[in-house]
Amino acid sequence: MRICLLELDNEIKGIESRQTYIESLIEKLERPELVVLPELSQSSYMGSEAIWKYADKDSQITSKWAMDMAKKYHTFIAAGYVEKSGGDLYNSYLIAGEDKVYGIVRKSEAESFIFKRGCFPNIIATPFGNVAVGICYDSRRRHFYENIKDASLSLILLPHGSPNNPKEPNKERQVTDYIGNMYLDAFQVPVCYVNSTGELDFIRGISGKMIKKAGFRLNGLSKIYVSQKSSIQTAIPEAICMDVLLEAKTRIKAIRFFGEDIIKGNWLFRSLILKPDIRAGIRFYEKRRDTDFDE
């Protein structure tokens, strides 16, 4: 299967504008069989309630667009978007073919100020096998691994909207390579890490203030982790394409976790900043939910 990852410009705004932009990239690809887009590809990655205006009720807009693109370009489309369902908003991701959406995955540990969090499934059954989808931070977490570890998989997708320090690209590359290779070694199926590029909008919370102060941005660094490599030259810099063999496999080794995370990380940051920030975000979301977007 020819898989093409597209690193999208996060600074392009508006659903229609982004749909036109994404299609302008897809039409330049040579015989793509699966197009993989980053987290929140349809709205651009945002960390505040400004993203709520792009909510897609019952996934109707994204589903239709993805199926239309799949039919027009004879491919499958994997896309991220803001899902509105049952009075809540989710950071969601779907895989569609020409006449069907094969499944939707929701981010479990989503941005707490703007999305509903939970413990959601991570596998989508497609014509080319079971696909595990770990949206950004979920891909690092034990619950994602627990949800997929006993399944027969053909592919793992890790769509990101991950901000990092542009002054330390080697450090970010080391982290993404570590995560990608851990899943590749454990499951022996292709692992696709795809991230957007460009400036970040306002992000709520203490973590958001720290990210802004540090000058973080979306750095791309998308990559397909696979044992047998056959890269495809493309006409556009946004695309990373590769012909890969997809076959169902079961896990052959365990992945080591540090508590709940695949990366050891900074315990003080997680305990003293991230956890209180998440709790504050949940309270903010629940309060605004009742007045701003309840059905």
SULSUL-V622320 format. One record per residue. N is the residue number from 1. RES is the residue in three letters. SS is DSSP state (helix for helix, strand for strand, loop for the rest). D_FIRST is the distance of its C-alpha to the first C-alpha in whole Angstrom. Layout:
# SULSUL-V622320
N | RES | SS | D_FIRST
N | RES | SS | D_FIRST
This chain:
# SULSUL-V622320
1 | MET | loop | 0
2 | ARG | strand | 4
3 | ILE | strand | 6
4 | CYS | strand | 10
5 | LEU | strand | 13
6 | LEU | strand | 16
7 | GLU | loop | 19
8 | LEU | loop | 22
9 | ASP | strand | 26
10 | ASN | loop | 27
11 | GLU | loop | 31
12 | ILE | loop | 29
13 | LYS | loop | 31
14 | GLY | loop | 31
15 | ILE | helix | 29
16 | GLU | helix | 29
17 | SER | helix | 29
18 | ARG | helix | 26
19 | GLN | helix | 24
20 | THR | helix | 25
21 | TYR | helix | 24
22 | ILE | helix | 21
23 | GLU | helix | 20
24 | SER | helix | 22
25 | LEU | helix | 19
26 | ILE | helix | 16
27 | GLU | loop | 18
28 | LYS | loop | 18
29 | LEU | loop | 14
30 | GLU | loop | 12
31 | ARG | loop | 10
32 | PRO | loop | 8
33 | GLU | loop | 6
34 | LEU | strand | 7
35 | VAL | strand | 11
36 | VAL | strand | 13
37 | LEU | strand | 16
38 | PRO | loop | 19
39 | GLU | loop | 22
40 | LEU | loop | 24
41 | SER | loop | 22
42 | GLN | loop | 24
43 | SER | loop | 28
44 | SER | loop | 27
45 | TYR | loop | 28
46 | MET | loop | 32
47 | GLY | strand | 34
48 | SER | loop | 37
49 | GLU | helix | 38
50 | ALA | helix | 37
51 | ILE | helix | 34
52 | TRP | helix | 35
53 | LYS | helix | 36
54 | TYR | helix | 32
55 | ALA | loop | 32
56 | ASP | strand | 30
57 | LYS | strand | 32
58 | ASP | loop | 30
59 | SER | loop | 27
60 | GLN | helix | 27
61 | ILE | helix | 27
62 | THR | helix | 24
63 | SER | helix | 22
64 | LYS | helix | 23
65 | TRP | helix | 22
66 | ALA | helix | 19
67 | MET | helix | 19
68 | ASP | helix | 20
69 | MET | helix | 18
70 | ALA | helix | 15
71 | LYS | helix | 17
72 | LYS | helix | 18
73 | TYR | helix | 15
74 | HIS | loop | 13
75 | THR | loop | 10
76 | PHE | strand | 11
77 | ILE | strand | 13
78 | ALA | strand | 14
79 | ALA | strand | 18
80 | GLY | strand | 21
81 | TYR | strand | 25
82 | VAL | strand | 28
83 | GLU | strand | 29
84 | LYS | strand | 32
85 | SER | strand | 33
86 | GLY | loop | 36
87 | GLY | loop | 38
88 | ASP | strand | 36
89 | LEU | strand | 33
90 | TYR | strand | 30
91 | ASN | strand | 27
92 | SER | strand | 24
93 | TYR | strand | 20
94 | LEU | strand | 19
95 | ILE | strand | 15
96 | ALA | strand | 16
97 | GLY | loop | 14
98 | GLU | loop | 16
99 | ASP | loop | 19
100 | LYS | loop | 19
101 | VAL | strand | 19
102 | TYR | strand | 17
103 | GLY | strand | 19
104 | ILE | strand | 21
105 | VAL | strand | 22
106 | ARG | strand | 25
107 | LYS | loop | 26
108 | SER | loop | 29
109 | GLU | loop | 31
110 | ALA | loop | 30
111 | GLU | loop | 33
112 | SER | loop | 36
113 | PHE | loop | 38
114 | ILE | loop | 36
115 | PHE | loop | 34
116 | LYS | loop | 34
117 | ARG | loop | 33
118 | GLY | loop | 33
119 | CYS | loop | 31
120 | PHE | loop | 28
121 | PRO | loop | 25
122 | ASN | loop | 21
123 | ILE | strand | 19
124 | ILE | strand | 17
125 | ALA | strand | 16
126 | THR | strand | 13
127 | PRO | loop | 12
128 | PHE | loop | 9
129 | GLY | strand | 12
130 | ASN | strand | 14
131 | VAL | strand | 14
132 | ALA | strand | 17
133 | VAL | strand | 18
134 | GLY | loop | 21
135 | ILE | loop | 22
136 | CYS | helix | 24
137 | TYR | helix | 27
138 | ASP | helix | 26
139 | SER | helix | 23
140 | ARG | helix | 26
141 | ARG | strand | 28
142 | ARG | helix | 29
143 | HIS | helix | 29
144 | PHE | helix | 25
145 | TYR | helix | 25
146 | GLU | helix | 27
147 | ASN | helix | 25
148 | ILE | helix | 22
149 | LYS | loop | 23
150 | ASP | loop | 24
151 | ALA | loop | 21
152 | SER | loop | 18
153 | LEU | strand | 15
154 | SER | loop | 11
155 | LEU | strand | 11
156 | ILE | strand | 14
157 | LEU | strand | 14
158 | LEU | strand | 18
159 | PRO | strand | 19
160 | HIS | strand | 22
161 | GLY | loop | 25
162 | SER | loop | 26
163 | PRO | strand | 30
164 | ASN | strand | 31
165 | ASN | loop | 34
166 | PRO | helix | 33
167 | LYS | helix | 35
168 | GLU | helix | 33
169 | PRO | helix | 30
170 | ASN | helix | 30
171 | LYS | helix | 31
172 | GLU | helix | 28
173 | ARG | helix | 26
174 | GLN | helix | 27
175 | VAL | helix | 27
176 | THR | helix | 23
177 | ASP | helix | 22
178 | TYR | helix | 24
179 | ILE | helix | 23
180 | GLY | helix | 19
181 | ASN | helix | 20
182 | MET | helix | 22
183 | TYR | helix | 19
184 | LEU | helix | 17
185 | ASP | helix | 20
186 | ALA | helix | 21
187 | PHE | helix | 18
188 | GLN | loop | 16
189 | VAL | loop | 13
190 | PRO | strand | 11
191 | VAL | strand | 13
192 | CYS | strand | 13
193 | TYR | strand | 17
194 | VAL | strand | 17
195 | ASN | strand | 21
196 | SER | loop | 23
197 | THR | strand | 26
198 | GLY | strand | 29
199 | GLU | loop | 32
200 | LEU | loop | 33
201 | ASP | loop | 35
202 | PHE | loop | 38
203 | ILE | strand | 37
204 | ARG | loop | 40
205 | GLY | helix | 41
206 | ILE | helix | 42
207 | SER | helix | 39
208 | GLY | helix | 38
209 | LYS | helix | 42
210 | MET | helix | 41
211 | ILE | helix | 37
212 | LYS | helix | 39
213 | LYS | helix | 42
214 | ALA | helix | 40
215 | GLY | loop | 38
216 | PHE | loop | 34
217 | ARG | strand | 32
218 | LEU | strand | 28
219 | ASN | strand | 26
220 | GLY | loop | 23
221 | LEU | loop | 22
222 | SER | loop | 18
223 | LYS | strand | 16
224 | ILE | strand | 13
225 | TYR | strand | 14
226 | VAL | loop | 13
227 | SER | loop | 14
228 | GLN | loop | 12
229 | LYS | loop | 12
230 | SER | loop | 11
231 | SER | strand | 12
232 | ILE | strand | 12
233 | GLN | loop | 15
234 | THR | loop | 16
235 | ALA | loop | 19
236 | ILE | loop | 20
237 | PRO | loop | 21
238 | GLU | loop | 19
239 | ALA | strand | 16
240 | ILE | strand | 14
241 | CYS | strand | 10
242 | MET | strand | 8
243 | ASP | strand | 5
244 | VAL | loop | 5
245 | LEU | loop | 6
246 | LEU | loop | 7
247 | GLU | loop | 10
248 | ALA | loop | 13
249 | LYS | strand | 16
250 | THR | loop | 19
251 | ARG | loop | 21
252 | ILE | loop | 23
253 | LYS | loop | 25
254 | ALA | loop | 27
255 | ILE | loop | 27
256 | ARG | loop | 30
257 | PHE | loop | 31
258 | PHE | strand | 34
259 | GLY | loop | 36
260 | GLU | loop | 33
261 | ASP | strand | 31
262 | ILE | loop | 29
263 | ILE | loop | 31
264 | LYS | loop | 34
265 | GLY | loop | 35
266 | ASN | loop | 39
267 | TRP | helix | 41
268 | LEU | helix | 43
269 | PHE | helix | 41
270 | ARG | helix | 39
271 | SER | helix | 43
272 | LEU | helix | 45
273 | ILE | helix | 43
274 | LEU | helix | 39
275 | LYS | helix | 41
276 | PRO | helix | 44
277 | ASP | helix | 41
278 | ILE | helix | 39
279 | ARG | helix | 42
280 | ALA | helix | 44
281 | GLY | helix | 41
282 | ILE | helix | 41
283 | ARG | helix | 44
284 | PHE | helix | 43
285 | TYR | helix | 41
286 | GLU | helix | 43
287 | LYS | helix | 46
288 | ARG | helix | 44
289 | ARG | helix | 42
290 | ASP | helix | 45
291 | THR | helix | 46
292 | ASP | helix | 43
293 | PHE | loop | 40
294 | ASP | loop | 42
295 | GLU | loop | 41
